[in-house]
Amino acid sequence: TQSIPVSIPVNYNHFIYAELRDKIKRHSDAFKSDKRLKDLGIFKDRFRIYTFSFLRFKSFLIESEEIKLTSQGEFNFFISSPFNSFIEGIAVAFLRDGNLKIGDVNFTVKSIIKIDLPKFNSEMKLRLLSPIAVVKSPAEKRTFLTPEEPGYFDKIKEDLIRKYNFLYGEKVKDIDFEMRFDSEYINSRGGRFSKLIKFGRMNIKCFLAPFTIKTDPRLIEVGYEWGFGHKNHFGFGMAVISEQ
């Protein structure tokens, strides 16, 4: 929460990313119980196995590249990772500091709630809390594909398999995979569901719409916890179960 009036930049992902890194550094003791986090470089700014959501404000206006809060500055914010020890450590850091700083604005942390994982099935409808970004190739990390381009959904599939293999050491190879964005939702917005988010000097082309996914439930679980697509640790690809 924050007293109003207050404004923050429209492109705030890099502020949240920096805040998380800062809290990890200043509260490193909260992450030392799990040796895996150290091995994965959490104390050297190399840990990337998490994602986070947009700030979900109750009421706001967007003017001149700024988000202006129009009522009490309350919002929900979600962080997810397949490492419970990371989530617990971040929660401790936020509770100790009692704040989340976005640019020049300090928001007060009112409460932190842990959300249990849902049951994962072979077909699920999810909605995004932050948009999906898909990189063209490792050599072109600043070039992003659109859903209309060949290979877009294949890249998401390959990434989920890579993440699963990395986390669990089990080689999941070729499996059935189907994913599609909600055409009714997209049509209701005149076909516009793309976003361009500035992260430092990088312009990230990404897409925000509910989607249906059919595949091995293990891959859906990995995407749910780690994020779908690429650049997850920059705040992309976080999804939850759709209420509809």
N, C-alpha and C positions, 0 to 999 in steps of 0.2 A: 504494500500500500504506500501511497504518497499523497500529501496534501496537494490540491489543485489550486491554480492552474499549473500544469507542467507539460513539457514537450520532450520527446526523445527522437533521435533520427529514425527515419523509415528503415534504413539499412543498419540494423543493430546486432546482427549475428556475430560480428567480430568482437563486439563488446562483451557478449555473453561468453564466447570462447575464451577471451582474455580473462574474464572473471573466474571461470572454472580453473584455468591454469594457475591463476594467482592464489586461489583458495587451496589448491593441491600443494603448492609450494609452502604456504604459510601454515598449513595444518597437515604437514607430511606424516605426523605420527598417527593420524586417523586412517592411513592407508598401509601401514607397515605390517598389519596382521596377516596379510595375504602376500606371500613371496612372489606369486605369479604377477602381481601388479608391478613389482620392482623389476622382474625379469622382462616385462613388456615395456619398460621404459617410462613408467609413470612419473619418476622423479627427474627425467631428462626431456620432458615435453614430447615424448614419443608415443604415449598411450592414446590410441584413437578408437578404442572399442566402446563407443557410446554414441548416443545422439540426443538431441534436445528439440523441443517444440518451439513454435512461435510463442510470443507473449500473448495470452488470450485475455485482452482487456474487455471489461463489461461495456464500456461506452467510449468512443473516440472519434476523432475526425482526422483526415490526412490532408495537410496543407503544406505546400512548398517543401517537400521532402522531409516533413516532420509529422510525427503522430502526436496530436494534441488530445489529452484526456479531457473529456467533457463532463465527467462525474467523479465520484470518489475513485482514486487511482488504484483500484484493486485488479489483480489479474491472476490467472492460473498459469503455471509454467511446469513442464514435465521434462524429466531426464530419464533416459533408459540405457541399460547396459546388461549384457549377459553375465557380468561379474557383480554379484550382490555386494561384494566387499567394496567395490568402487562406489556403488549407490549409497551404501551405508557411510562411507567416508565423506562423500560430498554432503550428505545430510548433516553429519556432524559439523562440517566446516560452515555450512550455512547457519546452523543453529548457534554456533559460537560467535560468528560475525553478526548475525541478525540482519543482514542486508544483502541486496543484489544491486550493484552499481551499473547503470546503463548510461554511458557518456558522463555527463555532469550530474546526473540524477541518482540519488540513493533511495531505493525502495526498501521498505521494512518487511522482513519475513514474518508473517503471522503464524503460519503453521506448515508442517511438512507431513505428508501422508504417504505411506507405502501402499502401492496398488498391486494386488495379487495378479499373477498371470492367468489368462483365460485358458479354456480348453482349445487346443488347436486341431482343426479338421483338414481334410484334403481339399475342401473348397470353402473359402471364406470371403466375406465382403468387409473391406477395411476402409477407413477414412484417414486422411493425412492430417497430422498436426503440424507438419512442416513439409514443404514440397520435395519432390524427388528430382535429383540431379543425376544425369548419366554422362560420364566422360566418354569421349570417342575412343581413346586408346591411352595406354600408359605413357606413350610418347607425346600425346596431345592432351595433357591434363587440363588445359584451359579451353578446350573445344568441347561443347556439350551437344548431345544428340537431342532430337525431338521425337515424340512417339510416332510420327509419320515416317521417320527414316528407318531404313532396313537395319536390323540388328539391335534396335532400342531395347526391346523386351528380352532378347537373348543376352544382352549385357547384364540386365538385372538378374536373370537366371544364373549366369556364370558367376556373378558376384556373390549370390547367396550360397552357391556350392563352395566357392572359395572360402567364404566365412565359416561355413559349417566344418569343412575339412580342417581349417586352422584351429577352431575351437575344440573339436572333439577328436581329431586325429583319425577320423574314419573317412575313407575315400568314397564320397558319393560322386558318382560319375554321371552318366546320361540318364535323366529321369524325365517323366512327362511334366510339362510346364505350360501353363496358359495364364496370361494376365491381360486384363483390359480395363481401361478407364471407363467410368460411368458416362455413357453417351447422353443420357437424359440430363444429367447434371451439366455436362458441357454445353449442350444445346440451350439449356435454360439461361446460360450466360453468354449466349451469342457466339459460342465456339471459343471463347477466350478463357483459357485456364493456365496460361503460361505466366511466369514471373521472371523478372530480371533482378537478381539480388547482388548488390555490390559487397564484396568481402575484401577489404583492403583495396588492392589494385586489380583484383579479379572480378569480372562480371560473370555471374553464374546463372545460366539459363536453366530454369526448372519448371516443374508442372505440379499443380495442386488440384486434385479431384479424387473422389472416392474410386475405389477399384475393386475388382473381383480377381482373386487368384486361385488357381487350381494346381496343386502340386503336392509333393511330400510334406506332410505337416511339420516335419523337422525343419525344413527350409523356411516355412512361414514363421515358425517360432524364432529362428535366427533373425529374420527381417524385422519381426516385432520388437525384439530386444536390442538389436544392433543398428537397425535401420535398413531401408530399402534403397538401392542405388548407391551412389558414391558420395563423398564429402560428408559423411554422416556426422563426424566430430565437429563440423562447422555448422551443424543444425539443419540437416537435410534428411528426408526420408523417414521421419517418425510417423508411425501409424498405430491406430487403435481400432477396436472392433466397431463397425458401423452400427448405429442404433436401429437403422431401418432394415 
